[in-house]
Amino acid sequence: MSIGSICGSLKDRLCENSTLKVQHAGGELYMTYFSWRQPANKDKINTLQENSGWRLPRDFIEFLLVSDGASLFCNKMDESRVELYSVNEINEYYEDYAKGDGYLRTYPPEWVMIGEYSGYGEYFFIDSKKVKDGENRCMINVSVGNIISMEIDFTTWLDRLIVAQGERFWLWNESKHIDI
């Protein structure tokens, strides 16, 4: 499983106008649209890592080299979408964080904000410390009052997001401990 094949398969399923009809929980059907960007420049990615001290996982770098950010599963009805940031947008986050502006200091400095789920107020991070330590299960989801270490790599996260048709699969674990 590679980023190129995951993105390529999704793009193959899209209609000419980059739309896809998806079914959400409860049987609701939505028409979603997608926006891909030109590939990132390897030098810009390397500069970001050098300036920030972050280490991005290979699979996320591979994504940026396929599409320098993207808008996925955009729903015009409620304006929700998964937004994956470009190298420039990630760099802007780093510069804002380095200056110590506002809420950004809430998160550890080794967390790289790579995107958001607009409409839900959720943000996606990569724990660059884990990546430096050789651990690829580095995806983190942050929402108001809730932080989820997803314990998966970026490739698995993207694949599951697509298979789940843009649904927030990281919240699906509703199991409870039952005393017998």
Salt bridges, closest charged atoms under 4 A:
GLU83 OE2 - ARG37 NH2 3.00
GLU83 OE1 - ARG81 NE 2.89
GLU89 OE1 - ARG37 NH1 3.18
GLU122 OE2 - ARG168 NH2 2.48
ASP133 OD2 - LYS129 NZ 3.07
GLU135 OE2 - ARG137 NE 3.09
GLU151 OE2 - LYS130 NZ 3.31
GLU151 OE1 - ARG137 NH2 3.61
GLU167 OE2 - HIS24 ND1 2.00
ASP179 OD1 - HIS177 NE2 3.05
